[in-house]
Amino acid sequence: MNPFFHLITRDGRVWPGYRRNHKGSVPPQSPRKACLRRGRPVGNPCPICRDRNLLVDFGNVKLLDQFICPHSGVIFHPIHTGICMKQHKRLSQAIAQAQDRGLLWLQVPFVPVPEEDFSNQHAAVGKTPPAPALREPGQAWYPWYEWQQPPAAEVARMHRLYRGFLKEDYPDTPPSPSGK
């Protein structure tokens, strides 16, 4: 790391003191693509482009760690840090390489699993009825699976609605389970 690094940074980070110049009172909502236009630097380059001594590399762990949220392990957005998209892409690639090689921790937040969500001690879970083989033969496993005669008024209404489509010899009783 450059010995002047600590002199030019605030709070040990590169980007907190950076402010991008812009027209008007509303800051731009998207980062610039690059700090070079036609080979020349723009008026106010990003924190990484303005210092030639900062090297974006997977081995420069102190620099890479500044652009990672310590709580969630997510890379800060370029709007938040003020870097250009070109440097953000290089940082993202370097952070991924450093994590692959074990130089940076792959931080996954610990979320405890609430045990009450997976318990079966609530009203929605009941006892399963015994299997059909253990009950009387010919009965359904659940009572709502058994055939029930519809109300006579509903049968008459359906006969009126579908009179032209129904067969004359259609029985009012359900077919037998054996299919005969």
N, C-alpha and C positions, 0 to 999 in steps of 0.2 A: 504494500500500500504506500502511496505517496506520502512523504512526511508533511507536506502542506495540506493534506486531506483534512486533518483535524482543525486547521486554521480557517479553512473556507467553509466548513460545515457548521450547522447549528444543531445541537442536540445529537450529534453524531450521525446525522443523516444528510443526504445530498439535497433532497427536494423540499423540506419544509419552508425555507426562506424564499423559494422561487415564486415569482409572480409574472405571469405572461402579460405582455403589453397587448392591449386591444383597443379598438375604437368604441366609444360610447360607454354607457354605464353597465351594460349587460355583458358578462364574459362569454366567449364562444362556448357552445355546447358540445363541440367535437374537437379532439386534438388535431394538430396539424400533421400532415403526412410525413414531412421530413423538415429538418432545420436547414437544409441546403437547397437553394434555388439557382439553377444554372451553374452549379459548382461554387457558389458563394454563400456564406452563412447569412441567415436572416438577421434582422435587427436585434432580436432577443431570443437566442437559441435555448433549447431545453437544458436542464441541469447536466445531462450527460454529454451533450454535444458541445457545451461551452467550455468544458475542461478536457483538454487533450490527454491529460494524464490518467483519466478514469478509463479503465479497460473493462469492457463487458465481456466476461469470460466465466466459464463454469467454476474456475478455480478461485475467483474473486468473491468469496463467500460473504465477506463483510458488506460489500456493495449489494449483492443480490438479496441479502437478508433484509435490507432496508425497504425493499419493494414488496415484501410479503407481510400480510397481516399476522401479527403474533397470536391472535385469538382463533382465527379460523383457518389460517394457512393459505388463503386466497391471495393471488397477486392483485395489488392495488390497480385501479383503473387509471389510464393515462390522464384523464381529466383531473383526478385527485392528486397525482404526482407532478403533472405538468410536463411530462416527457413526450416527445413526438412518437408517432406510430412506428417509425422505423426502429427507434431505440426500444420501444415497448416490445416489438416482435423479437429483437435480439435478446432482450432481458428474459422474455418468456422461454425462449429456446435454451438460454444458459441456465435458467432455474430448473427446467426439466432435465437437462443433462446433469446438473449438480445433484438433483434428487435421485436420478438413476444411478449415479456413481456413489451415493451415500454421503456426499459432502453437506447436503442440506436435509433436514428432517422432513419427511412427508407427514405433515401434521394433520391428523384426523381427529376432530373433536370427539370427546367421549360423551355419549348421551346415554344416561341410565334408562333401562327399560322398565317402565312401570308394570309391576306384576299384576295389579288388579285388572288391567285391560285384557289379560289372557286367561283369567281364571274362569272356571265353569261353575261358580257359586252365585249366579244371579238368576233372576226370574225368567230370562229368555231361554235358558237351558233347562230342559226337563229330563225326565227319565225316558229312555227309549223303551217302547213296549216290547214284549217278547216276540221272538221270530214267529212267522206264520206257521211253521211246523209245530210249534209248541202250543198254538191255539187250536180251536176246533177247525177241522177242514172245511173249506168253502167260505171262510170268513176272510175279509181283507185284513191286512196288517194294521192299517189305521182305519178308524171308523169312517173317515171322510172319503175313503176309496170305495166303500160299498155303494152299490147301486141304490138310488132312491127314486121313488116315483115322483115325477114333477107334479105340481098342482094342476088340477083339472082345468082351471081357468086358463093357465098358460098353454096347456095342450090344445084347448079349443081355439085359442088365439093363433097359434102356429098353424093349425089345420086351416083356418080361414085365410091366413096370409099366403100359404104355400099350396092352396087347393089344387092348382093346375099342375104342380110338380110332384105331388105325392102319389104313390101307388095305392090302389084301392085296398089291397090285401095286406097292408103293413100292420103288424101286430102292435098292441099297446104295451106288451110286456117285453122285457129285455131278452136278448138271445141267451141261450144256456151257455155256461162256460166251456162245455165240451165242443161247441161249434155245430151241433146237430140240430 
